[in-house]
Amino acid sequence: MSASLKDLAAEEAVIDLLAARVAEAKKDVRKRMQAALDAAAESDGVERVAASLPSGEVVATVSLRKGETGAAVVDEGAFARWVRETFPGEQWTSVRVVREVRPWKAAELLAEMTATGAPQIVHRETGEVLTVPGVAIRTTRARTHALTWRRDGKAAVAAAWHSGELAAQLAALTGPSEPEPA
């Protein structure tokens, strides 16, 4: 038997609210997990932790992923002027309203600076170490973490949810909400 239009509307409303609460809870727990993992890595060198059900069954692992730093253009105009002045015989820049470095050359120069850990390059013809304006070494990918499920982890969580074992963890998602502002 097919659901009525009224039943489908109610189901959509319930799922919409649950999805919004889950999305908000996931964002919050990821932020708190990242802070806790960063602190544990700093103090004890911990980079992973098991995710267990209240029964003790391990269903997943949460692992720290290190961020990356690298050279990044922070002032496009200064960088383009420097490339043009330093390599006047090369056509590595183009002129529109502003001068910019061709993407392939910018990537090559930034990779060289990332490798040395400083906004500097060694001029291939003169051997001179040149400081590159408009470039800084900074975080290019934030440190984060990943959740890796065990083979039957999702099924175990679903079973624990169905049995009521996760009632305490799910109470915030399914409990009464605060009144919305009028």
PASEBA-1860 file (N, C-alpha, C; in nm, 3 decimals):
! residues 182
1> MSASLKDL> 0.085/-0.118/0.000/0.000/0.000/0.000/0.089/0.124/0.000 ~ 0.052/0.219/-0.077/0.130/0.340/-0.093/0.091/0.442/0.014 ~ 0.188/0.524/0.056/0.163/0.625/0.158/0.077/0.736/0.102 ~ -0.006/0.794/0.188/-0.091/0.905/0.145/-0.007/1.032/0.131 ~ -0.061/1.129/0.064/0.006/1.257/0.048/0.034/1.320/0.185 ~ -0.061/1.308/0.276/-0.046/1.364/0.411/0.067/1.290/0.486 ~ 0.072/1.157/0.472/0.178/1.079/0.537/0.315/1.114/0.481 ~ 0.324/1.130/0.349/0.451/1.168/0.287/0.496/1.307/0.332
9> AAEEAVID> 0.403/1.400/0.345/0.435/1.535/0.391/0.490/1.530/0.534 ~ 0.427/1.453/0.620/0.474/1.440/0.758/0.611/1.374/0.762 ~ 0.630/1.269/0.683/0.760/1.202/0.678/0.869/1.298/0.631 ~ 0.841/1.377/0.528/0.940/1.473/0.479/0.973/1.576/0.587 ~ 0.873/1.625/0.659/0.898/1.724/0.765/0.986/1.666/0.875 ~ 0.957/1.543/0.915/1.035/1.478/1.021/1.180/1.458/0.974 ~ 1.196/1.406/0.854/1.331/1.381/0.803/1.407/1.511/0.780 ~ 1.338/1.616/0.737/1.403/1.745/0.719/1.458/1.797/0.852
17> LLAARVAE> 1.377/1.789/0.957/1.423/1.833/1.089/1.539/1.747/1.138 ~ 1.526/1.617/1.124/1.633/1.527/1.168/1.762/1.554/1.090 ~ 1.752/1.573/0.959/1.870/1.600/0.877/1.939/1.730/0.920 ~ 1.860/1.833/0.949/1.918/1.960/0.995/1.989/1.942/1.129 ~ 1.927/1.869/1.219/1.989/1.846/1.350/2.116/1.761/1.337 ~ 2.111/1.660/1.252/2.229/1.576/1.230/2.342/1.658/1.169 ~ 2.311/1.741/1.070/2.415/1.824/1.008/2.479/1.917/1.110 ~ 2.398/1.980/1.194/2.451/2.070/1.297/2.534/1.993/1.400
25> AKKDVRKR> 2.484/1.877/1.442/2.557/1.795/1.540/2.689/1.746/1.481 ~ 2.689/1.708/1.353/2.811/1.658/1.289/2.916/1.769/1.282 ~ 2.873/1.888/1.245/2.966/2.002/1.239/3.026/2.029/1.378 ~ 2.942/2.026/1.478/2.988/2.051/1.615/3.084/1.943/1.664 ~ 3.050/1.816/1.642/3.136/1.707/1.692/3.267/1.702/1.615 ~ 3.266/1.733/1.487/3.393/1.736/1.410/3.485/1.845/1.463 ~ 3.428/1.960/1.497/3.508/2.070/1.552/3.567/2.030/1.688 ~ 3.484/1.970/1.774/3.533/1.927/1.906/3.633/1.813/1.893
33> MQAALDAA> 3.609/1.720/1.798/3.700/1.607/1.777/3.835/1.657/1.728 ~ 3.833/1.754/1.635/3.959/1.807/1.584/4.039/1.872/1.696 ~ 3.974/1.951/1.780/4.042/2.016/1.891/4.100/1.912/1.988 ~ 4.023/1.808/2.016/4.071/1.703/2.107/4.187/1.624/2.045 ~ 4.177/1.592/1.918/4.286/1.521/1.851/4.413/1.606/1.845 ~ 4.397/1.735/1.814/4.512/1.824/1.811/4.580/1.829/1.948 ~ 4.500/1.840/2.054/4.554/1.844/2.189/4.623/1.712/2.226 ~ 4.561/1.599/2.190/4.620/1.468/2.221/4.749/1.446/2.143
41> AESDGVER> 4.752/1.491/2.018/4.873/1.477/1.937/4.985/1.561/1.996 ~ 4.951/1.680/2.040/5.050/1.770/2.099/5.104/1.716/2.231 ~ 5.016/1.668/2.317/5.060/1.625/2.450/5.113/1.482/2.455 ~ 5.051/1.392/2.380/5.086/1.250/2.392/5.126/1.183/2.262 ~ 5.120/1.254/2.151/5.153/1.194/2.022/5.043/1.105/1.965 ~ 4.922/1.113/2.023/4.810/1.031/1.976/4.760/1.085/1.842 ~ 4.748/0.997/1.743/4.701/1.039/1.612/4.578/0.963/1.565 ~ 4.531/0.866/1.643/4.410/0.793/1.607/4.344/0.738/1.733
49> VAASLPSG> 4.213/0.720/1.722/4.135/0.669/1.835/4.023/0.582/1.779 ~ 3.990/0.476/1.851/3.883/0.387/1.809/3.748/0.448/1.847 ~ 3.650/0.431/1.758/3.512/0.470/1.786/3.438/0.344/1.825 ~ 3.388/0.341/1.948/3.323/0.221/2.001/3.180/0.249/2.041 ~ 3.098/0.147/2.030/2.961/0.153/2.081/2.965/0.140/2.233 ~ 2.857/0.173/2.302/2.855/0.155/2.447/2.886/0.011/2.490 ~ 2.860/-0.086/2.402/2.889/-0.226/2.432/3.039/-0.256/2.427 ~ 3.116/-0.162/2.372/3.260/-0.182/2.357/3.301/-0.225/2.218
57> EVVATVSL> 3.203/-0.258/2.132/3.235/-0.300/1.996/3.293/-0.182/1.917 ~ 3.411/-0.203/1.859/3.476/-0.099/1.780/3.412/-0.099/1.641 ~ 3.363/0.019/1.598/3.295/0.029/1.470/3.371/0.114/1.368 ~ 3.466/0.194/1.416/3.540/0.282/1.325/3.665/0.332/1.394 ~ 3.750/0.398/1.317/3.870/0.462/1.370/3.871/0.606/1.322 ~ 3.905/0.697/1.411/3.919/0.838/1.373/4.068/0.867/1.375 ~ 4.120/0.914/1.261/4.264/0.937/1.245/4.292/1.081/1.210 ~ 4.398/1.134/1.268/4.441/1.270/1.241/4.507/1.276/1.104
65> RKGETGAA> 4.474/1.375/1.028/4.539/1.401/0.899/4.613/1.533/0.914 ~ 4.740/1.526/0.891/4.822/1.646/0.906/4.791/1.745/0.796 ~ 4.798/1.873/0.828/4.779/1.977/0.729/4.905/1.991/0.645 ~ 4.900/2.077/0.548/5.015/2.101/0.462/5.041/2.250/0.456 ~ 5.168/2.284/0.445/5.205/2.422/0.423/5.274/2.430/0.289 ~ 5.268/2.546/0.230/5.333/2.563/0.101/5.332/2.709/0.061 ~ 5.399/2.736/-0.047/5.405/2.872/-0.099/5.270/2.907/-0.160 ~ 5.224/3.027/-0.132/5.098/3.075/-0.187/5.114/3.222/-0.225
73> VVDEGAFA> 5.059/3.259/-0.337/5.064/3.399/-0.379/4.966/3.476/-0.292 ~ 5.016/3.578/-0.224/4.931/3.661/-0.139/4.913/3.801/-0.198 ~ 4.997/3.836/-0.295/4.986/3.964/-0.365/5.018/3.938/-0.512 ~ 4.915/3.914/-0.589/4.930/3.875/-0.729/5.008/3.979/-0.809 ~ 4.979/4.107/-0.786/5.047/4.213/-0.858/5.196/4.216/-0.830 ~ 5.234/4.208/-0.703/5.376/4.211/-0.666/5.449/4.090/-0.724 ~ 5.385/3.975/-0.717/5.446/3.853/-0.770/5.467/3.865/-0.921 ~ 5.364/3.911/-0.993/5.373/3.924/-1.139/5.481/4.026/-1.179
81> RWVRETFP> 5.486/4.140/-1.108/5.591/4.239/-1.138/5.729/4.180/-1.118 ~ 5.747/4.105/-1.010/5.877/4.045/-0.980/5.917/3.945/-1.090 ~ 5.824/3.858/-1.129/5.854/3.761/-1.235/5.893/3.834/-1.363 ~ 5.820/3.937/-1.400/5.847/4.010/-1.524/5.984/4.079/-1.518 ~ 6.016/4.141/-1.402/6.144/4.211/-1.388/6.261/4.114/-1.378 ~ 6.241/4.000/-1.314/6.348/3.904/-1.293/6.377/3.822/-1.418 ~ 6.276/3.794/-1.496/6.289/3.714/-1.618/6.233/3.791/-1.737 ~ 6.296/3.904/-1.774/6.238/3.991/-1.877/6.229/3.926/-2.015
89> GEQWTSVR> 6.312/3.830/-2.046/6.310/3.768/-2.178/6.206/3.658/-2.191 ~ 6.142/3.622/-2.082/6.044/3.512/-2.084/5.903/3.568/-2.094 ~ 5.817/3.489/-2.152/5.677/3.529/-2.167/5.590/3.457/-2.063 ~ 5.630/3.469/-1.936/5.559/3.400/-1.830/5.449/3.483/-1.768 ~ 5.438/3.606/-1.811/5.330/3.691/-1.762/5.249/3.737/-1.881 ~ 5.129/3.780/-1.854/5.044/3.837/-1.958/4.982/3.965/-1.901 ~ 4.940/4.049/-1.988/4.882/4.176/-1.946/4.736/4.178/-1.984 ~ 4.654/4.199/-1.886/4.511/4.228/-1.907/4.494/4.366/-1.846
97> VVREVRPW> 4.408/4.376/-1.749/4.400/4.500/-1.674/4.514/4.502/-1.574 ~ 4.551/4.384/-1.524/4.665/4.369/-1.434/4.756/4.261/-1.490 ~ 4.883/4.268/-1.456/4.977/4.165/-1.501/4.961/4.044/-1.411 ~ 4.959/3.926/-1.471/4.952/3.802/-1.395/5.052/3.702/-1.450 ~ 5.095/3.612/-1.364/5.190/3.508/-1.404/5.109/3.392/-1.463 ~ 5.157/3.337/-1.573/5.087/3.225/-1.633/5.079/3.112/-1.529 ~ 4.962/3.049/-1.521/4.940/2.949/-1.414/5.046/2.840/-1.408 ~ 5.092/2.789/-1.520/5.191/2.681/-1.518/5.322/2.728/-1.458
105> KAAELLAE> 5.361/2.854/-1.487/5.487/2.904/-1.431/5.471/2.938/-1.284 ~ 5.355/2.993/-1.247/5.330/3.021/-1.106/5.338/2.892/-1.026 ~ 5.277/2.785/-1.077/5.281/2.656/-1.008/5.424/2.606/-0.993 ~ 5.504/2.623/-1.098/5.644/2.579/-1.094/5.724/2.659/-0.989 ~ 5.708/2.790/-0.990/5.780/2.874/-0.894/5.733/2.847/-0.751 ~ 5.602/2.835/-0.731/5.548/2.808/-0.597/5.596/2.671/-0.546 ~ 5.604/2.573/-0.634/5.653/2.441/-0.593/5.798/2.450/-0.547 ~ 5.878/2.529/-0.617/6.018/2.547/-0.577/6.027/2.613/-0.439
113> MTATGAPQ> 5.942/2.713/-0.416/5.943/2.781/-0.287/5.889/2.691/-0.176 ~ 5.789/2.611/-0.208/5.736/2.516/-0.109/5.844/2.416/-0.068 ~ 5.922/2.370/-0.166/6.028/2.273/-0.138/6.134/2.331/-0.045 ~ 6.163/2.460/-0.059/6.265/2.521/0.027/6.207/2.574/0.157 ~ 6.073/2.589/0.162/6.010/2.639/0.284/6.024/2.788/0.303 ~ 6.057/2.861/0.197/6.072/3.006/0.206/6.030/3.069/0.073 ~ 5.981/3.193/0.077/5.944/3.259/-0.047/6.069/3.310/-0.121 ~ 6.153/3.215/-0.157/6.278/3.245/-0.226/6.301/3.139/-0.334
121> IVHRETGE> 6.373/3.180/-0.439/6.416/3.085/-0.540/6.563/3.112/-0.570 ~ 6.627/3.013/-0.629/6.763/3.031/-0.677/6.754/3.054/-0.827 ~ 6.804/3.169/-0.872/6.799/3.203/-1.014/6.887/3.103/-1.088 ~ 6.830/3.033/-1.184/6.900/2.925/-1.253/7.022/2.973/-1.332 ~ 7.021/3.095/-1.379/7.133/3.146/-1.458/7.242/3.210/-1.373 ~ 7.203/3.284/-1.269/7.302/3.357/-1.189/7.339/3.285/-1.060 ~ 7.254/3.192/-1.013/7.277/3.123/-0.888/7.242/3.207/-0.767 ~ 7.192/3.328/-0.790/7.156/3.419/-0.682/7.027/3.373/-0.614
129> VLTVPGVA> 7.024/3.383/-0.479/6.903/3.354/-0.404/6.818/3.479/-0.404 ~ 6.696/3.468/-0.457/6.608/3.583/-0.470/6.486/3.567/-0.381 ~ 6.456/3.671/-0.305/6.334/3.672/-0.225/6.220/3.717/-0.316 ~ 6.110/3.644/-0.313/5.999/3.668/-0.404/5.890/3.747/-0.332 ~ 5.862/3.869/-0.377/5.754/3.946/-0.314/5.618/3.890/-0.354 ~ 5.520/3.912/-0.267/5.384/3.869/-0.297/5.358/3.723/-0.271 ~ 5.456/3.653/-0.211/5.439/3.510/-0.183/5.472/3.486/-0.036 ~ 5.399/3.398/0.027/5.424/3.360/0.166/5.411/3.209/0.179
137> IRTTRART> 5.478/3.154/0.278/5.461/3.013/0.310/5.353/3.007/0.418 ~ 5.246/2.939/0.390/5.136/2.932/0.485/5.061/2.801/0.468 ~ 4.965/2.779/0.555/4.886/2.657/0.548/4.805/2.656/0.420 ~ 4.821/2.551/0.342/4.745/2.539/0.217/4.633/2.437/0.230 ~ 4.644/2.350/0.328/4.536/2.256/0.359/4.533/2.240/0.510 ~ 4.420/2.268/0.568/4.407/2.263/0.713/4.422/2.120/0.765 ~ 4.472/2.111/0.885/4.480/1.982/0.953/4.338/1.936/0.980 ~ 4.311/1.812/0.957/4.176/1.760/0.974/4.184/1.616/1.025
145> HALTWRRD> 4.072/1.547/1.022/4.071/1.406/1.061/3.972/1.331/0.973 ~ 3.987/1.200/0.973/3.901/1.116/0.891/3.845/1.002/0.975 ~ 3.723/0.965/0.945/3.659/0.851/1.010/3.661/0.735/0.912 ~ 3.718/0.623/0.954/3.726/0.504/0.869/3.644/0.393/0.933 ~ 3.540/0.352/0.863/3.451/0.248/0.917/3.516/0.111/0.910 ~ 3.490/0.030/1.010/3.527/-0.112/1.004/3.427/-0.181/0.911 ~ 3.461/-0.302/0.871/3.380/-0.374/0.772/3.231/-0.375/0.808 ~ 3.194/-0.414/0.928/3.053/-0.421/0.967/3.014/-0.309/1.063
153> GKAAVAAA> 3.094/-0.203/1.069/3.071/-0.095/1.163/2.938/-0.024/1.145 ~ 2.902/0.007/1.022/2.776/0.078/0.998/2.656/-0.008/1.036 ~ 2.663/-0.136/1.005/2.554/-0.227/1.042/2.544/-0.238/1.194 ~ 2.658/-0.240/1.262/2.657/-0.249/1.408/2.596/-0.123/1.470 ~ 2.629/-0.006/1.414/2.570/0.118/1.464/2.419/0.118/1.440 ~ 2.376/0.075/1.322/2.233/0.070/1.292/2.161/-0.024/1.389 ~ 2.220/-0.138/1.417/2.159/-0.233/1.510/2.153/-0.174/1.651 ~ 2.260/-0.106/1.693/2.263/-0.045/1.826/2.159/0.068/1.835
161> WHSGELAA> 2.142/0.141/1.727/2.042/0.247/1.723/1.903/0.185/1.737 ~ 1.878/0.080/1.658/1.748/0.013/1.659/1.717/-0.049/1.795 ~ 1.818/-0.102/1.862/1.795/-0.167/1.991/1.780/-0.068/2.107 ~ 1.811/0.059/2.083/1.803/0.158/2.190/1.935/0.180/2.262 ~ 2.040/0.106/2.223/2.171/0.118/2.289/2.230/0.258/2.275 ~ 2.190/0.330/2.170/2.245/0.464/2.146/2.149/0.576/2.190 ~ 2.053/0.542/2.275/1.952/0.641/2.316/2.016/0.766/2.375 ~ 2.117/0.750/2.457/2.181/0.867/2.519/2.248/0.955/2.412
169> QLAALTGP> 2.316/0.893/2.317/2.384/0.969/2.213/2.285/1.039/2.118 ~ 2.168/0.979/2.097/2.072/1.033/2.003/1.969/1.126/2.067 ~ 1.970/1.136/2.199/1.870/1.217/2.269/1.870/1.362/2.221 ~ 1.986/1.419/2.201/1.993/1.559/2.156/1.933/1.577/2.018 ~ 1.944/1.476/1.933/1.891/1.486/1.798/1.739/1.472/1.795 ~ 1.686/1.390/1.883/1.545/1.358/1.877/1.465/1.424/1.990 ~ 1.532/1.489/2.082/1.464/1.555/2.193/1.395/1.682/2.147 ~ 1.323/1.746/2.239/1.252/1.868/2.202/1.350/1.977/2.161
177> SEPEPA> 1.307/2.059/2.067/1.393/2.167/2.022/1.354/2.295/2.092 ~ 1.447/2.390/2.087/1.416/2.521/2.144/1.318/2.590/2.051 ~ 1.231/2.672/2.106/1.133/2.741/2.019/1.205/2.832/1.922 ~ 1.155/2.835/1.799/1.213/2.921/1.697/1.168/3.064/1.723 ~ 1.255/3.162/1.694/1.215/3.301/1.714/1.098/3.337/1.623 ~ 1.011/3.419/1.674/0.890/3.456/1.598/0.919/3.558/1.493
END
